[in-house]
Amino acid sequence: MTWTKKYDEFCLKQKLRPSTSVILRAILRRAKKNETCEIEIDLRVINNWIQKFRGRGYDRKTLKFALAQLDEQTQGLILIEKSYTWAIHKIIVRPLSFVLSQNDQNSGKSPKLPTGEPMFDTEHKKNAYKQQQQDISRLKSLFSEVGLRFTPDALVRVWRLALKDFDNVVDAVQLLLHRHSTKTKSIPNPCGWLVDCLKYGWHYESELVQEPNLPIYDSISQLVEDCNRLRKIPAPGT
């Protein structure tokens, strides 16, 4: 992906450290343009690239903090899928437009405050884990209601892909049930479909949102009369 001014503004708004922004640049160099993708990164390789142009790389603590900050404070732009070592991770990278469109969708909700610097603080970790357990329990109850079963690890993954927003999960389930009810063939793997829905944001631009509610007319004369009225709608500002 190409780095733009919007990324600079986004990094400032999310209060990312300068080192985190540099590492984000390195990650985006490998990501697909305008497309959600999964890539495997090695922080040591990224650090070598940084050292080439900066003259020196970052220490291990800075690298680990930067990836954690990207995972926690970029509203789903970067999500860690799996960690193999301290340096090697499989991550999801989403287009900035995807994240900004979600912000528009959620503009009526109470804003989430950034977690800030204390992400490695013991008390912060304890409270975050307690909250996550409550959220996962709620998800499990939701899925039980519609006959979906996820492993504990998969429930955590679903929650993270949903950006820790219960409404996002409900919207995805609603779209799943709609597709299952209206398609000729049933969805063979509903749990996998739901995961992909949250990963790629299908529930933000679904037929449930886009399907128009058109009026039905009993006569041609009524239709013509209504369309003539539409012709007289004034332009904005007149």
PAMAR-16719 format. One record per residue: residue in three letters; y, z, x of N, C-alpha, C in turn. Coordinates in nm, 2 decimals. Atoms other than C-alpha are relative to their C-alpha. Example, Ala and Ser with C-alpha at 12.3 -4.5 7.8 and 13.67 -1.06 7.14 Angstrom:
# residues 2
{'ALA', {-0.12, 0.00, 0.09}, {-0.45, 0.78, 1.23}, {0.12, 0.00, 0.09}}
{'SER', {-0.11, 0.00, -0.09}, {-0.11, 0.71, 1.37}, {0.11, 0.08, -0.08}}
# end
This chain:
# residues 238
{'MET', {-0.12, 0.00, 0.08}, {0.00, 0.00, 0.00}, {0.12, 0.00, 0.09}}
{'THR', {-0.13, 0.01, -0.07}, {0.36, -0.07, 0.11}, {0.08, 0.13, -0.03}}
{'TRP', {-0.09, -0.12, 0.02}, {0.58, 0.24, 0.17}, {0.14, -0.05, -0.05}}
{'THR', {-0.13, 0.03, 0.06}, {0.90, 0.22, -0.04}, {0.09, 0.12, -0.01}}
{'LYS', {-0.09, -0.11, 0.02}, {1.20, 0.42, -0.11}, {-0.05, 0.10, -0.11}}
{'LYS', {0.05, -0.09, 0.11}, {1.03, 0.56, -0.42}, {-0.10, 0.11, 0.06}}
{'TYR', {0.09, -0.09, -0.06}, {0.77, 0.72, -0.19}, {0.08, 0.11, 0.07}}
{'ASP', {-0.09, -0.10, -0.06}, {1.05, 0.89, 0.01}, {0.05, 0.10, -0.11}}
{'GLU', {-0.05, -0.08, 0.11}, {1.20, 1.02, -0.32}, {-0.11, 0.09, -0.05}}
{'PHE', {0.11, -0.08, 0.05}, {0.86, 1.14, -0.44}, {-0.04, 0.11, 0.10}}
{'CYS', {0.03, -0.11, -0.10}, {0.79, 1.33, -0.11}, {0.10, 0.11, -0.01}}
{'LEU', {-0.10, -0.10, 0.00}, {1.12, 1.50, -0.13}, {-0.01, 0.09, -0.13}}
{'LYS', {0.01, -0.07, 0.13}, {1.07, 1.59, -0.50}, {-0.12, 0.10, 0.00}}
{'GLN', {0.12, -0.08, 0.00}, {0.72, 1.73, -0.43}, {0.01, 0.10, 0.11}}
{'LYS', {-0.02, -0.10, -0.11}, {0.86, 1.93, -0.13}, {-0.11, -0.01, 0.10}}
{'LEU', {0.11, 0.02, -0.10}, {0.61, 1.78, 0.11}, {0.07, 0.02, 0.14}}
{'ARG', {-0.05, -0.02, -0.14}, {0.65, 1.87, 0.48}, {0.02, -0.14, 0.06}}
{'PRO', {-0.01, 0.13, -0.07}, {0.77, 1.58, 0.71}, {-0.13, -0.04, 0.06}}
{'SER', {0.13, 0.04, -0.06}, {0.43, 1.59, 0.88}, {-0.10, -0.05, -0.11}}
{'THR', {0.08, 0.04, 0.11}, {0.26, 1.56, 0.54}, {0.03, -0.14, -0.04}}
{'SER', {-0.05, 0.14, 0.03}, {0.47, 1.25, 0.46}, {-0.05, -0.10, 0.10}}
{'VAL', {0.05, 0.09, -0.10}, {0.37, 1.09, 0.79}, {-0.15, -0.03, -0.02}}
{'ILE', {0.15, 0.01, 0.02}, {0.00, 1.15, 0.72}, {-0.02, -0.08, -0.13}}
{'LEU', {0.01, 0.08, 0.12}, {0.05, 1.01, 0.37}, {0.02, -0.15, 0.03}}
{'ARG', {-0.03, 0.14, -0.04}, {0.20, 0.69, 0.52}, {-0.13, -0.06, 0.06}}
{'ALA', {0.12, 0.05, -0.07}, {-0.11, 0.66, 0.74}, {-0.12, -0.03, -0.10}}
{'ILE', {0.10, 0.02, 0.10}, {-0.34, 0.70, 0.44}, {0.02, -0.12, -0.08}}
{'LEU', {-0.03, 0.11, 0.09}, {-0.16, 0.45, 0.23}, {-0.01, -0.14, 0.07}}
{'ARG', {0.02, 0.13, -0.07}, {-0.19, 0.18, 0.50}, {-0.14, -0.05, -0.02}}
{'ARG', {0.13, 0.04, 0.02}, {-0.56, 0.17, 0.42}, {-0.04, -0.02, -0.15}}
{'ALA', {0.02, 0.01, 0.14}, {-0.53, 0.19, 0.04}, {0.03, -0.13, -0.06}}
{'LYS', {-0.02, 0.13, 0.07}, {-0.55, -0.10, -0.20}, {0.14, 0.00, -0.08}}
{'LYS', {-0.13, 0.01, 0.07}, {-0.22, -0.22, -0.35}, {-0.01, 0.00, -0.15}}
{'ASN', {0.00, -0.01, 0.15}, {-0.16, -0.12, -0.71}, {-0.14, 0.02, -0.06}}
{'GLU', {0.14, -0.02, 0.05}, {-0.52, -0.01, -0.75}, {-0.05, 0.14, 0.05}}
{'THR', {0.07, -0.13, -0.04}, {-0.70, 0.33, -0.76}, {-0.12, -0.04, 0.08}}
{'CYS', {0.11, 0.03, -0.08}, {-0.95, 0.34, -0.48}, {-0.05, 0.13, 0.07}}
{'GLU', {0.06, -0.11, -0.08}, {-1.18, 0.57, -0.28}, {-0.01, -0.05, 0.14}}
{'ILE', {0.01, 0.03, -0.14}, {-1.16, 0.57, 0.09}, {-0.04, 0.12, 0.08}}
{'GLU', {0.04, -0.11, -0.08}, {-1.30, 0.78, 0.37}, {0.10, 0.01, 0.12}}
{'ILE', {-0.10, -0.02, -0.10}, {-1.05, 0.92, 0.62}, {-0.05, 0.10, 0.11}}
{'ASP', {0.03, -0.09, -0.11}, {-1.08, 1.09, 0.96}, {0.14, 0.04, 0.05}}
{'LEU', {-0.13, -0.05, -0.04}, {-0.78, 1.31, 1.04}, {0.02, -0.02, 0.15}}
{'ARG', {-0.01, 0.02, -0.15}, {-0.85, 1.27, 1.41}, {0.05, -0.15, 0.03}}
{'VAL', {-0.05, 0.14, -0.02}, {-0.81, 0.89, 1.38}, {0.14, -0.02, -0.04}}
{'ILE', {-0.14, 0.00, 0.05}, {-0.49, 0.93, 1.18}, {0.09, 0.06, 0.10}}
{'ASN', {-0.09, -0.07, -0.10}, {-0.36, 1.17, 1.45}, {0.02, -0.09, 0.12}}
{'ASN', {-0.02, 0.09, -0.11}, {-0.43, 0.91, 1.72}, {0.10, -0.10, -0.03}}
{'TRP', {-0.10, 0.10, 0.05}, {-0.23, 0.66, 1.52}, {0.14, 0.06, 0.01}}
{'ILE', {-0.13, -0.07, 0.00}, {0.06, 0.91, 1.49}, {0.04, 0.02, 0.14}}
{'GLN', {-0.03, -0.03, -0.14}, {0.04, 1.00, 1.86}, {0.05, -0.13, 0.07}}
{'LYS', {-0.04, 0.13, -0.06}, {0.07, 0.63, 1.95}, {0.15, -0.03, -0.02}}
{'PHE', {-0.14, 0.03, 0.03}, {0.42, 0.61, 1.79}, {0.09, 0.12, 0.02}}
{'ARG', {-0.09, -0.12, -0.01}, {0.54, 0.97, 1.80}, {0.00, 0.06, 0.14}}
{'GLY', {0.00, -0.05, -0.13}, {0.44, 1.04, 2.15}, {-0.10, 0.12, 0.02}}
{'ARG', {0.10, -0.11, 0.01}, {0.22, 1.34, 2.05}, {-0.05, 0.02, -0.14}}
{'GLY', {0.06, -0.02, 0.13}, {-0.01, 1.42, 1.76}, {0.03, 0.14, -0.05}}
{'TYR', {-0.02, -0.13, 0.06}, {-0.02, 1.72, 1.53}, {-0.12, 0.09, 0.04}}
{'ASP', {0.12, -0.09, -0.02}, {-0.24, 2.03, 1.59}, {-0.09, 0.00, -0.12}}
{'ARG', {0.10, 0.01, 0.11}, {-0.55, 2.08, 1.37}, {0.05, 0.08, -0.12}}
{'LYS', {-0.05, -0.08, 0.12}, {-0.38, 2.35, 1.15}, {0.10, -0.09, -0.08}}
{'THR', {-0.09, 0.08, 0.07}, {-0.10, 2.11, 1.07}, {-0.07, -0.12, -0.08}}
{'LEU', {0.07, 0.10, 0.07}, {-0.34, 1.83, 0.98}, {-0.07, 0.05, -0.12}}
{'LYS', {0.07, -0.06, 0.11}, {-0.55, 2.05, 0.76}, {0.10, 0.04, -0.11}}
{'PHE', {-0.10, -0.04, 0.10}, {-0.24, 2.19, 0.58}, {0.05, -0.13, -0.07}}
{'ALA', {-0.05, 0.13, 0.06}, {-0.11, 1.83, 0.53}, {-0.09, -0.05, -0.11}}
{'LEU', {0.09, 0.05, 0.09}, {-0.42, 1.72, 0.36}, {-0.01, 0.09, -0.13}}
{'ALA', {0.01, -0.09, 0.12}, {-0.44, 2.03, 0.14}, {0.13, -0.01, -0.08}}
{'GLN', {-0.13, 0.02, 0.08}, {-0.07, 1.98, 0.04}, {-0.01, -0.13, -0.08}}
{'LEU', {0.01, 0.12, 0.07}, {-0.14, 1.62, -0.05}, {-0.09, 0.01, -0.12}}
{'ASP', {0.10, -0.02, 0.11}, {-0.44, 1.73, -0.26}, {0.06, 0.08, -0.11}}
{'GLU', {-0.04, -0.10, 0.10}, {-0.25, 2.01, -0.44}, {0.14, -0.04, -0.06}}
{'GLN', {-0.14, 0.01, 0.04}, {0.11, 1.88, -0.47}, {0.05, -0.14, -0.02}}
{'THR', {-0.04, 0.14, 0.03}, {0.11, 1.50, -0.53}, {-0.04, -0.05, -0.14}}
{'GLN', {0.03, 0.04, 0.14}, {0.01, 1.51, -0.90}, {-0.10, -0.11, -0.01}}
{'GLY', {0.11, 0.10, 0.01}, {-0.31, 1.31, -0.84}, {0.02, -0.12, 0.08}}
{'LEU', {-0.01, 0.11, -0.08}, {-0.17, 1.06, -0.60}, {-0.11, 0.00, 0.11}}
{'ILE', {0.11, -0.02, -0.09}, {-0.42, 1.19, -0.34}, {-0.09, 0.12, -0.05}}
{'LEU', {0.09, -0.10, 0.04}, {-0.73, 1.38, -0.44}, {-0.12, 0.00, 0.09}}
{'ILE', {0.12, -0.01, -0.09}, {-1.01, 1.51, -0.21}, {-0.12, -0.01, -0.09}}
{'GLU', {0.12, 0.02, 0.07}, {-1.34, 1.39, -0.35}, {-0.12, 0.09, 0.07}}
{'LYS', {0.11, -0.07, -0.07}, {-1.57, 1.53, -0.08}, {0.04, 0.02, 0.14}}
{'SER', {-0.03, -0.03, -0.14}, {-1.53, 1.70, 0.26}, {-0.13, 0.01, 0.08}}
{'TYR', {0.11, 0.00, -0.08}, {-1.78, 1.64, 0.53}, {0.01, 0.10, 0.12}}
{'THR', {-0.04, -0.09, -0.10}, {-1.61, 1.82, 0.82}, {0.15, 0.04, -0.02}}
{'TRP', {-0.15, -0.03, 0.01}, {-1.26, 1.96, 0.88}, {0.08, -0.12, 0.00}}
{'ALA', {-0.08, 0.12, -0.02}, {-1.15, 1.61, 0.96}, {-0.04, -0.12, -0.08}}
{'ILE', {0.05, 0.12, 0.08}, {-1.36, 1.37, 0.76}, {-0.02, 0.03, -0.15}}
{'HIS', {0.00, -0.02, 0.14}, {-1.31, 1.34, 0.39}, {-0.01, -0.13, -0.08}}
{'LYS', {-0.01, 0.12, 0.09}, {-1.37, 1.10, 0.10}, {0.11, 0.04, -0.10}}
{'ILE', {-0.11, -0.03, 0.08}, {-1.05, 1.08, -0.10}, {0.03, -0.11, -0.11}}
{'ILE', {-0.05, 0.10, 0.10}, {-0.91, 0.91, -0.41}, {0.15, -0.02, 0.02}}
{'VAL', {-0.14, 0.03, -0.02}, {-0.58, 0.73, -0.36}, {0.04, -0.08, -0.13}}
{'ARG', {-0.05, 0.07, 0.12}, {-0.38, 0.62, -0.67}, {0.13, -0.06, 0.03}}
{'PRO', {-0.13, 0.05, -0.02}, {-0.08, 0.40, -0.69}, {0.11, 0.09, -0.05}}
{'LEU', {-0.11, -0.09, 0.04}, {0.26, 0.58, -0.72}, {0.03, -0.03, -0.14}}
{'SER', {-0.03, 0.03, 0.14}, {0.32, 0.39, -1.04}, {-0.09, 0.07, -0.10}}
{'PHE', {0.09, -0.07, 0.09}, {0.01, 0.55, -1.19}, {0.05, 0.14, -0.02}}
{'VAL', {-0.04, -0.14, 0.01}, {0.14, 0.90, -1.11}, {0.13, 0.01, -0.08}}
{'LEU', {-0.13, 0.00, 0.07}, {0.49, 0.82, -1.24}, {-0.02, -0.02, -0.15}}
{'SER', {0.03, 0.03, 0.14}, {0.35, 0.68, -1.56}, {-0.06, 0.12, -0.07}}
{'GLN', {0.05, -0.12, 0.05}, {0.16, 1.00, -1.61}, {0.11, 0.10, -0.03}}
{'ASN', {-0.12, -0.08, 0.02}, {0.48, 1.19, -1.57}, {0.07, -0.03, -0.12}}
{'ASP', {-0.06, 0.05, 0.12}, {0.63, 0.98, -1.84}, {-0.08, 0.05, -0.13}}
{'GLN', {0.09, -0.04, 0.11}, {0.33, 1.05, -2.07}, {0.01, 0.15, -0.03}}
{'ASN', {0.00, -0.14, 0.01}, {0.36, 1.42, -2.00}, {0.14, 0.07, 0.00}}
{'SER', {-0.14, -0.05, -0.02}, {0.74, 1.45, -2.01}, {0.03, 0.11, -0.11}}
{'GLY', {-0.03, -0.10, 0.10}, {0.73, 1.66, -2.33}, {-0.07, 0.13, 0.02}}
{'LYS', {0.07, -0.12, -0.03}, {0.50, 1.92, -2.18}, {0.08, 0.09, 0.10}}
{'SER', {-0.06, -0.09, -0.09}, {0.61, 2.22, -1.98}, {-0.03, -0.05, 0.15}}
{'PRO', {0.03, 0.05, -0.14}, {0.65, 2.11, -1.61}, {-0.08, 0.10, 0.08}}
{'LYS', {0.07, -0.09, -0.09}, {0.41, 2.25, -1.35}, {0.08, 0.02, 0.12}}
{'LEU', {-0.08, -0.03, -0.12}, {0.58, 2.42, -1.07}, {-0.08, -0.03, 0.12}}
{'PRO', {0.08, 0.03, -0.12}, {0.48, 2.31, -0.72}, {-0.06, 0.13, 0.06}}
{'THR', {0.06, -0.12, -0.06}, {0.25, 2.55, -0.54}, {0.07, 0.05, 0.12}}
{'GLY', {-0.08, -0.05, -0.11}, {0.47, 2.56, -0.24}, {-0.09, 0.03, 0.12}}
{'GLU', {0.07, -0.03, -0.13}, {0.37, 2.70, 0.10}, {-0.12, 0.10, -0.01}}
{'PRO', {0.10, -0.10, -0.01}, {0.14, 2.99, 0.00}, {-0.14, -0.05, -0.04}}
{'MET', {0.13, 0.05, 0.05}, {-0.16, 2.76, -0.07}, {-0.12, 0.06, 0.08}}
{'PHE', {0.11, -0.06, -0.08}, {-0.36, 2.94, 0.21}, {0.01, 0.16, -0.01}}
{'ASP', {-0.01, -0.14, 0.02}, {-0.25, 3.29, 0.10}, {-0.12, 0.05, -0.08}}
{'THR', {0.12, -0.05, 0.06}, {-0.54, 3.51, 0.00}, {0.02, 0.03, -0.15}}
{'GLU', {-0.02, -0.03, 0.14}, {-0.39, 3.63, -0.33}, {0.02, -0.13, -0.08}}
{'HIS', {-0.02, 0.13, 0.07}, {-0.29, 3.27, -0.42}, {-0.14, -0.06, -0.03}}
{'LYS', {0.13, 0.05, 0.01}, {-0.65, 3.16, -0.36}, {-0.08, 0.07, -0.11}}
{'LYS', {0.07, -0.08, 0.10}, {-0.79, 3.45, -0.57}, {0.05, -0.03, -0.14}}
{'ASN', {-0.05, 0.03, 0.14}, {-0.56, 3.38, -0.87}, {-0.04, -0.15, -0.04}}
{'ALA', {0.03, 0.14, 0.03}, {-0.62, 3.00, -0.84}, {-0.15, -0.01, -0.04}}
{'TYR', {0.14, 0.00, 0.04}, {-1.00, 3.06, -0.85}, {-0.03, 0.06, -0.14}}
{'LYS', {0.02, -0.06, 0.13}, {-0.98, 3.29, -1.15}, {0.05, -0.09, -0.11}}
{'GLN', {-0.05, 0.09, 0.10}, {-0.77, 3.04, -1.34}, {-0.09, -0.12, -0.02}}
{'GLN', {0.09, 0.11, 0.01}, {-1.00, 2.76, -1.25}, {-0.13, 0.03, -0.08}}
{'GLN', {0.12, -0.04, 0.07}, {-1.30, 2.95, -1.38}, {0.02, 0.01, -0.15}}
{'GLN', {-0.03, 0.00, 0.14}, {-1.13, 3.00, -1.71}, {0.01, -0.14, -0.06}}
{'ASP', {-0.01, 0.14, 0.04}, {-1.04, 2.63, -1.73}, {-0.13, -0.07, -0.01}}
{'ILE', {0.13, 0.07, 0.00}, {-1.39, 2.52, -1.64}, {-0.08, 0.05, -0.12}}
{'SER', {0.07, -0.05, 0.11}, {-1.53, 2.75, -1.91}, {0.04, -0.07, -0.13}}
{'ARG', {-0.06, 0.07, 0.12}, {-1.30, 2.59, -2.17}, {-0.05, -0.15, 0.00}}
{'LEU', {0.05, 0.14, -0.01}, {-1.41, 2.24, -2.05}, {-0.14, 0.00, -0.05}}
{'LYS', {0.14, -0.01, 0.04}, {-1.77, 2.34, -2.09}, {-0.02, 0.01, -0.15}}
{'SER', {0.00, -0.02, 0.15}, {-1.71, 2.45, -2.45}, {0.03, -0.13, -0.07}}
{'LEU', {-0.04, 0.13, 0.06}, {-1.53, 2.12, -2.52}, {-0.12, -0.10, 0.00}}
{'PHE', {0.11, 0.09, -0.02}, {-1.82, 1.91, -2.38}, {-0.12, 0.03, -0.09}}
{'SER', {0.12, -0.05, 0.08}, {-2.08, 2.12, -2.56}, {0.02, -0.05, -0.15}}
{'GLU', {-0.03, 0.04, 0.13}, {-1.90, 2.03, -2.89}, {-0.04, -0.14, -0.03}}
{'VAL', {0.03, 0.14, 0.02}, {-1.96, 1.66, -2.84}, {-0.13, -0.05, 0.06}}
{'GLY', {0.13, 0.04, -0.06}, {-2.30, 1.67, -2.67}, {0.00, -0.05, 0.14}}
{'LEU', {0.00, 0.04, -0.14}, {-2.19, 1.61, -2.31}, {-0.04, 0.11, 0.09}}
{'ARG', {0.05, -0.11, -0.10}, {-2.35, 1.80, -2.02}, {0.04, -0.04, 0.14}}
{'PHE', {-0.04, 0.02, -0.14}, {-2.20, 1.83, -1.67}, {-0.05, 0.11, 0.08}}
{'THR', {0.03, -0.11, -0.09}, {-2.32, 2.03, -1.38}, {0.13, 0.07, 0.04}}
{'PRO', {-0.12, -0.07, -0.04}, {-2.09, 2.30, -1.25}, {0.09, -0.07, 0.09}}
{'ASP', {-0.09, 0.08, -0.10}, {-1.97, 2.08, -0.96}, {0.07, -0.11, -0.07}}
{'ALA', {-0.06, 0.11, 0.07}, {-1.91, 1.79, -1.19}, {0.11, 0.05, -0.09}}
{'LEU', {-0.11, -0.06, 0.08}, {-1.70, 2.01, -1.42}, {0.12, 0.02, 0.08}}
{'VAL', {-0.11, -0.02, -0.09}, {-1.48, 2.10, -1.13}, {0.06, -0.14, 0.03}}
{'ARG', {-0.05, 0.13, -0.03}, {-1.45, 1.73, -1.04}, {0.08, -0.06, -0.12}}
{'VAL', {-0.07, 0.05, 0.12}, {-1.36, 1.64, -1.40}, {0.14, 0.06, -0.01}}
{'TRP', {-0.13, -0.08, 0.02}, {-1.09, 1.91, -1.41}, {0.10, -0.05, 0.10}}
{'ARG', {-0.09, 0.05, -0.11}, {-0.94, 1.78, -1.08}, {0.05, -0.14, -0.04}}
{'LEU', {-0.04, 0.14, 0.04}, {-0.94, 1.42, -1.20}, {0.09, 0.00, -0.11}}
{'ALA', {-0.09, -0.01, 0.12}, {-0.77, 1.53, -1.52}, {0.13, 0.06, 0.04}}
{'LEU', {-0.12, -0.06, -0.05}, {-0.50, 1.68, -1.30}, {0.02, 0.14, -0.06}}
{'LYS', {0.00, -0.13, 0.05}, {-0.59, 2.02, -1.44}, {0.08, 0.01, -0.13}}
{'ASP', {-0.07, 0.01, 0.13}, {-0.45, 1.92, -1.78}, {-0.11, -0.02, -0.11}}
{'PHE', {0.11, 0.00, 0.10}, {-0.68, 2.00, -2.08}, {0.03, -0.12, -0.10}}
{'ASP', {-0.03, 0.11, 0.09}, {-0.50, 1.74, -2.30}, {-0.05, -0.14, 0.06}}
{'ASN', {0.06, 0.13, -0.06}, {-0.60, 1.46, -2.05}, {-0.15, -0.01, -0.03}}
{'VAL', {0.14, 0.00, 0.02}, {-0.96, 1.56, -2.09}, {-0.03, -0.04, -0.15}}
{'VAL', {0.02, 0.03, 0.14}, {-0.93, 1.56, -2.47}, {0.03, -0.15, -0.04}}
{'ASP', {-0.04, 0.14, 0.02}, {-0.76, 1.22, -2.47}, {-0.11, -0.09, 0.05}}
{'ALA', {0.11, 0.08, -0.06}, {-1.04, 1.08, -2.25}, {-0.13, 0.01, -0.09}}
{'VAL', {0.12, -0.02, 0.09}, {-1.31, 1.23, -2.48}, {0.03, -0.08, -0.13}}
{'GLN', {-0.03, 0.07, 0.12}, {-1.13, 1.08, -2.78}, {-0.02, -0.15, 0.01}}
{'LEU', {0.02, 0.14, -0.02}, {-1.13, 0.74, -2.63}, {-0.15, -0.04, 0.02}}
{'LEU', {0.15, 0.01, -0.02}, {-1.50, 0.78, -2.53}, {-0.06, -0.01, -0.14}}
{'LEU', {0.06, -0.01, 0.13}, {-1.59, 0.87, -2.89}, {0.04, -0.13, -0.08}}
{'HIS', {-0.05, 0.12, 0.07}, {-1.38, 0.58, -3.03}, {-0.08, -0.12, 0.05}}
{'ARG', {0.07, 0.11, -0.05}, {-1.55, 0.33, -2.80}, {-0.15, 0.00, -0.04}}
{'HIS', {0.14, -0.02, 0.04}, {-1.89, 0.47, -2.88}, {-0.02, -0.03, -0.15}}
{'SER', {0.01, 0.02, 0.14}, {-1.82, 0.45, -3.25}, {0.02, -0.15, -0.04}}
{'THR', {-0.04, 0.14, 0.04}, {-1.68, 0.09, -3.26}, {-0.06, -0.11, 0.07}}
{'LYS', {0.07, 0.11, -0.07}, {-1.87, -0.10, -3.00}, {-0.14, -0.03, -0.05}}
{'THR', {0.14, 0.04, 0.05}, {-2.19, -0.29, -3.08}, {-0.10, 0.07, 0.08}}
{'LYS', {0.09, -0.08, -0.08}, {-2.37, -0.13, -2.79}, {0.06, 0.13, 0.04}}
{'SER', {-0.05, -0.13, -0.04}, {-2.35, 0.24, -2.71}, {0.02, 0.00, 0.15}}
{'ILE', {-0.03, -0.02, -0.14}, {-2.22, 0.36, -2.38}, {-0.12, 0.06, 0.07}}
{'PRO', {0.13, -0.05, -0.06}, {-2.53, 0.41, -2.16}, {0.02, 0.13, 0.08}}
{'ASN', {-0.02, -0.12, -0.09}, {-2.38, 0.68, -1.93}, {0.14, 0.06, -0.04}}
{'PRO', {-0.13, -0.05, 0.05}, {-2.10, 0.86, -2.13}, {0.06, 0.10, 0.10}}
{'CYS', {-0.06, -0.09, -0.10}, {-2.06, 1.13, -1.86}, {0.07, -0.08, 0.12}}
{'GLY', {-0.06, 0.08, -0.10}, {-2.00, 0.87, -1.59}, {0.12, -0.08, -0.05}}
{'TRP', {-0.12, 0.07, 0.06}, {-1.77, 0.67, -1.82}, {0.12, 0.09, -0.01}}
{'LEU', {-0.11, -0.10, 0.01}, {-1.56, 0.98, -1.88}, {0.06, 0.03, 0.13}}
{'VAL', {-0.05, -0.02, -0.13}, {-1.53, 1.04, -1.51}, {0.09, -0.12, 0.04}}
{'ASP', {-0.08, 0.12, -0.04}, {-1.41, 0.68, -1.45}, {0.13, -0.01, -0.08}}
{'CYS', {-0.12, 0.00, 0.08}, {-1.17, 0.71, -1.74}, {0.11, 0.08, 0.05}}
{'LEU', {-0.10, -0.09, -0.05}, {-1.00, 1.00, -1.59}, {0.05, -0.04, 0.14}}
{'LYS', {-0.03, 0.05, -0.13}, {-1.01, 0.85, -1.24}, {0.10, -0.12, -0.01}}
{'TYR', {-0.08, 0.12, 0.00}, {-0.85, 0.52, -1.34}, {0.11, 0.00, -0.11}}
{'GLY', {-0.11, -0.02, 0.10}, {-0.63, 0.65, -1.63}, {-0.02, -0.09, -0.12}}
{'TRP', {0.02, 0.08, 0.12}, {-0.79, 0.44, -1.91}, {0.06, 0.06, -0.13}}
{'HIS', {-0.04, -0.07, 0.12}, {-0.69, 0.70, -2.16}, {0.16, 0.00, -0.02}}
{'TYR', {-0.14, 0.01, 0.01}, {-0.32, 0.64, -2.09}, {0.04, -0.13, -0.07}}
{'GLU', {-0.03, 0.13, 0.06}, {-0.33, 0.28, -2.20}, {-0.12, -0.05, -0.08}}
{'SER', {0.12, 0.04, 0.08}, {-0.61, 0.27, -2.46}, {0.04, -0.06, -0.13}}
{'GLU', {-0.03, 0.06, 0.13}, {-0.64, 0.09, -2.78}, {0.04, 0.10, -0.11}}
{'LEU', {-0.05, -0.11, 0.09}, {-0.58, 0.43, -2.95}, {0.15, 0.01, 0.00}}
{'VAL', {-0.14, -0.01, -0.01}, {-0.23, 0.42, -2.82}, {0.07, -0.13, -0.04}}
{'GLN', {-0.07, 0.13, 0.02}, {-0.16, 0.04, -2.84}, {-0.02, -0.06, -0.13}}
{'GLU', {0.03, 0.06, 0.13}, {-0.32, -0.04, -3.17}, {0.11, 0.02, -0.10}}
{'PRO', {-0.12, -0.01, 0.09}, {-0.03, -0.12, -3.41}, {-0.05, 0.03, -0.14}}
{'ASN', {0.03, -0.03, 0.14}, {-0.02, 0.01, -3.76}, {0.09, -0.10, -0.09}}
{'LEU', {-0.07, 0.10, 0.07}, {0.09, -0.31, -3.94}, {0.00, 0.02, -0.15}}
{'PRO', {-0.01, -0.01, 0.14}, {0.21, -0.31, -4.30}, {-0.09, -0.10, -0.07}}
{'ILE', {0.08, 0.09, 0.08}, {0.00, -0.48, -4.57}, {0.08, -0.04, -0.12}}
{'TYR', {-0.08, 0.04, 0.11}, {0.17, -0.69, -4.83}, {-0.09, -0.06, -0.11}}
{'ASP', {0.08, 0.05, 0.11}, {0.04, -0.77, -5.18}, {0.05, -0.13, -0.05}}
{'SER', {-0.04, 0.13, 0.04}, {0.25, -1.08, -5.23}, {0.09, -0.06, 0.11}}
{'ILE', {-0.08, 0.07, -0.09}, {0.43, -1.35, -5.03}, {0.14, 0.03, -0.01}}
{'SER', {-0.14, -0.03, 0.02}, {0.76, -1.28, -5.19}, {0.04, 0.13, 0.06}}
{'GLN', {-0.03, -0.13, -0.06}, {0.75, -0.92, -5.08}, {0.01, -0.01, 0.16}}
{'LEU', {0.00, 0.02, -0.14}, {0.66, -1.03, -4.72}, {0.13, -0.07, 0.04}}
{'VAL', {-0.12, 0.07, -0.03}, {0.95, -1.28, -4.72}, {0.12, 0.08, -0.01}}
{'GLU', {-0.11, -0.09, 0.02}, {1.19, -1.03, -4.85}, {0.02, 0.10, 0.11}}
{'ASP', {-0.01, -0.09, -0.10}, {1.10, -0.78, -4.59}, {0.04, -0.06, 0.14}}
{'CYS', {-0.04, 0.08, -0.12}, {1.13, -1.04, -4.31}, {0.14, -0.04, 0.00}}
{'ASN', {-0.14, 0.03, 0.01}, {1.47, -1.14, -4.43}, {0.08, 0.12, 0.03}}
{'ARG', {-0.07, -0.12, -0.04}, {1.57, -0.78, -4.40}, {0.00, 0.02, 0.15}}
{'LEU', {0.01, -0.02, -0.15}, {1.45, -0.77, -4.04}, {0.09, -0.09, 0.07}}
{'ARG', {-0.09, 0.09, -0.07}, {1.66, -1.07, -3.96}, {0.15, 0.05, 0.01}}
{'LYS', {-0.13, -0.05, 0.00}, {1.97, -0.87, -4.04}, {0.02, 0.13, 0.08}}
{'ILE', {-0.02, -0.12, -0.08}, {1.90, -0.58, -3.81}, {0.10, -0.03, 0.11}}
{'PRO', {-0.11, 0.03, -0.10}, {2.21, -0.55, -3.59}, {-0.04, 0.03, 0.14}}
{'ALA', {0.03, -0.02, -0.15}, {2.20, -0.57, -3.21}, {0.05, 0.14, 0.04}}
{'PRO', {-0.05, -0.13, -0.05}, {2.24, -0.23, -3.03}, {0.15, -0.01, 0.04}}
{'GLY', {-0.14, 0.00, -0.04}, {2.61, -0.14, -2.99}, {0.09, -0.08, -0.09}}
{'THR', {-0.09, 0.08, 0.09}, {2.73, -0.36, -3.28}, {0.02, 0.07, -0.13}}
# end
